[in-house]
Amino acid sequence: MSKCSILMALTAMCFVSVEVNAQFIPSEGSLESLYPGKAYSPNAQRSFPSQVFWGDTHIHTGLSMDAGLFGNTTGLDVMLRFARGEEVVSATGHPVKLARPLDWIVTTEHSDGMGMITDVAKGAPNVMKSEQGARWSKGLQEGGQASIDAALDLITTFSQGKMDPDLLADYSPGAPIYASVWDSMVDTVESFNDPGDFTAFHGFEWTSLIRGNNMHRNVIFRDNSDRVKQVQPMVTQPPFGSPDPRELYKWLEGYEAQTGGQVFALSHNGNLSNGIMFPSDTRYNGEPVDEAYAMERARWEPLYEITQIKGDGEAHPALSPDDEFAEYETWDAGNLDLSEAKTLEMLAGEYAREALKQGFAIEARTGVNPYKFGFSGATDSHTSLSTADSDNYFGKASNAEPSKTRMSHPFTETENGVFPGWSLVASGYTGVWAEENTRASLWDAMVRREVYATTGPRMTVRFFGGWEFNENDLRSRAPAFVGYEKGVPMGADLRPATTDAPTFMVYALRDPIGANLDRIQVVKGWMDSSGTLSEKVYDVAWSDDRDPEADGRLPAVGNTVDLEAANYENSIGASELATIWTDPDFDAAEHAFYYARVIEIPTPRWVVYDKVRLGAEIPEDATLIGQERAYTSPIWYSPNG
């Protein structure tokens, strides 16, 4: 017998002699002893949201009056198909598609005059009976500059409360035309909602304007069409509605009482409100900011739109002079229609960081903090296209879709100032930490403020606050487990103290198709025992082995932008950053908030892409390069626990 045959025989004998056992299944007790309190699989038995879902809370189609007058002829079907990743054709004939689909979107047509523009465009008899309607119809049909002039005239007329009452009545709640438009919208949105794959939220924009001062809110329903159809949207124009946010709160409360559903309002970026978005002592109408107002606002407005196409709303350099990144996509010439110029005194009522601080002062006086909000980002696009990427930017409205001259035409210009066309921003999106891609799961995450805003890039960001985090907690590719176990996520209140100072776990992963990260900062605001409000920005993690300078500032990361090619290189920065940070200035007697700001390396703004692709001429004063960013919802500390 050969050696091979002997080996085969011995092997066979061994196999024959071995008894085949069933799969070993440890008992529940043995599993507990091996992995106390946890399953071996890190993906099993998770009790926290492990996915971030990307979407837009603010978008308009041709159904909105101003969008239609600016030339948008596309509807909800185009907006929804585009958001879920399909290629569509824009109102000006451009084929356009997102690099990656969104996971969800909210339909937010202006509730006032909803559907009017369709009838204005076709010169419907009821429209032509109105001098205003006939004038706007003529301008729209002429096209070009006449259409733009008609749109601006409509916006000014609406913002100043001077709409023709008979024309307005046809497109207000209770009118047959209005009811038909709303029901059709709800049906379309419902048909696109696909739980688990793509979420389409019902909503509308309540467009309050006080003499051109913007107090808009986006209303977002948790519910399906069976409940949403039981009501018609709240409007702002008397006698059909009111521009007072407290009347909107009554409408929201009435909706929930009538339908058994759930709804909230999301404040529009306040930088065009001329100081009335975040009142501290007196509201726009002279009424006091009292306990009742504070309770209502805290109840109905869990989020704030911190960035969008009309500028960034986190901070202003005049309010935060020590913050080197506060000057970012700043719009501060005046109110929405530039009927009133901005003054320095107005700024404190417009920006998120200052409002968060003012919330402490109001709480000290009334017992309630009305400005305990999380951060969302949105486009506020009026093109039906939710495009927040600088290399795929389709403008604020259809008259500002890609062309050689769009950046040279002002968005608004009056004797009080100008918003240049180039200053429009390719921004932003909201990341939601949720269990699944459904209306209920996403909406619930928004209400608990476990969301963050970005100016467009889809970077992954986690932010946890606690008292006992340490460096060992980052020795894992899934630190969220310990984040939820030892602390609370973005949007929450710190648990009662167990050590002398709070610790924070923060980490960020760059957008997979985007730019590297420059740094992570923690922004702190607080109120001391004398009532003085303060803030400080801490660099807590950064790339490229830089050392802080003598004044504590971190040197700039560098700049790889190639303006001739509209490109940049990821040869600087880091693909991910993470750290455990302890507040070195903590005082247990002081109210405080903390949020993370993640800054990318410099990249080209959209104007550079227009120059390279279209041969557009960039105005001399235009900003060419920016550092895009993410803002997490804050975590709050209260001395009262």
Secondary structure, DSSP 8 states (H G I E B T S, - for coil): --HHHHHHHHHHHHHHHS---------HHHHHHHSTTS-SSTTSS--S--EEEEEES-B--TTSHHHHHTT----HHHHHHHHTT--EE-TTS-EE--SS--SEEE---BSTTTTHHHHHHHT-HHHHTSHHHHHHHHHHHH-HHHHHHHHHHHHHHHHTT---HHHHHHTSTTSHHHHHHHHHHHHHHHHH-BTTTBEEE-EEEE--EETTEE--EEEEE-S-HHHHTTS-----STTT--S-HHHHHHHHHHHHHHHS--EEEEE--GGGSTT-SS-SSB-TTS-B--HHHHHHHHHH--EEEEEETTEE-S--TTT-TT-TT--SS---SBSTTSSSB--GGGGGGT-HHHHHHHHHHHHHHHS--TT--EEEE---BSSS-----GGG---SSGGGSS-TTGGGS-SEEETTEEE-GGG-----EEEEEESSSSHHHHHHHHHTT-EEEESS---EEEEEEES---GGGGSSS-THHHHHHHEEETTSB----SSSS-EEEEEEE--TTS--EEEEEEEEEEE-TT--EEEEEEEEEESTT----TTS---------BTTTTB--TTSSBSEEEEEEE-TT--TTSEEEEEEEEEE--EE-HHHHHHHHH-----TT---EE--EEEE--EEE-TT-
